[in-house]
Amino acid sequence: MEQKEKAKAAEAEKRSTEQAAKQRQDAAKDMLERGKAKHEDFEEVLGQDLPITPAMEHYLINHPKGADVAYALGKNPEECARIAELLPQDAFRELSKIADALDKPPAEKAPQPKQVTKAGEPVTELGGTKAAPVDEVAAAVQDGDFARFKSAQNARELAAKRG
């Protein structure tokens, strides 16, 4: 008796698994047909060896824009490989960003309006005195130039004696 129940349960599970696989196949065919209708080179773009994980496949098959996202991944295989390395929830997030970006037109740089002001041109030169004279002795010490230090120190001492 128990074996019959196990056999029935196994048969029911097998039918359920087969039915789920058929539904996935049908959804995948539908997604491929939508892609072919929208993009002339859809099969060529997706015909390359793209690293699609089961989570990515689930997203692409079940999302309304799955065909467009798949096409975008096929056009950018590096991005597809990067997403394939992510955890499933992170991959879903990235694929959703791609799907959202498909709705937006390409960003064009709008010319910025010239700001109208009544102010004059900015001042280019500021008034004031020249910079403080450089202490040659201190500069020579800082540079580590002994010959210049000796010459500057001798000149300073000579000027002090003269007066």
KAMOBEL-V406768 format. One record per backbone hydrogen bond with DSSP energy under -1.0 kcal/mol. NH is the residue of the N-H (numbers start at 1). CO is the residue of the C=O. If there is no record, write none. Layout:
BEGIN
NH_CO + NH_CO
END
This chain:
BEGIN
5_1 + 6_2 + 7_3 + 8_4 + 9_5 + 10_6 + 11_7 + 12_8 + 13_9 + 14_10 + 15_11 + 16_12 + 17_13 + 18_14 + 19_15 + 20_16 + 21_17 + 22_18 + 23_19 + 24_20 + 25_21 + 26_22 + 27_23 + 28_24 + 29_25 + 30_26 + 31_27 + 32_28 + 33_29 + 34_30 + 35_31 + 36_32 + 37_33 + 38_34 + 39_35 + 42_39 + 45_41 + 46_42 + 47_43 + 50_48 + 52_50 + 57_53 + 58_54 + 59_55 + 60_56 + 61_57 + 62_58 + 63_59 + 66_63 + 69_65 + 70_66 + 71_67 + 72_68 + 73_69 + 74_70 + 75_71 + 80_76 + 81_77 + 82_78 + 83_79 + 84_80 + 86_83 + 91_87 + 92_88 + 93_89 + 94_90 + 95_91 + 96_92 + 97_93 + 98_94 + 99_95 + 100_96 + 101_97 + 102_98 + 103_100 + 139_135 + 140_136 + 141_137 + 142_138 + 143_139 + 144_140 + 145_140 + 149_145 + 150_146 + 151_147 + 152_148 + 153_149 + 154_150 + 155_151 + 156_152 + 157_153 + 158_154 + 159_155 + 160_156 + 161_157 + 162_158 + 163_159
END
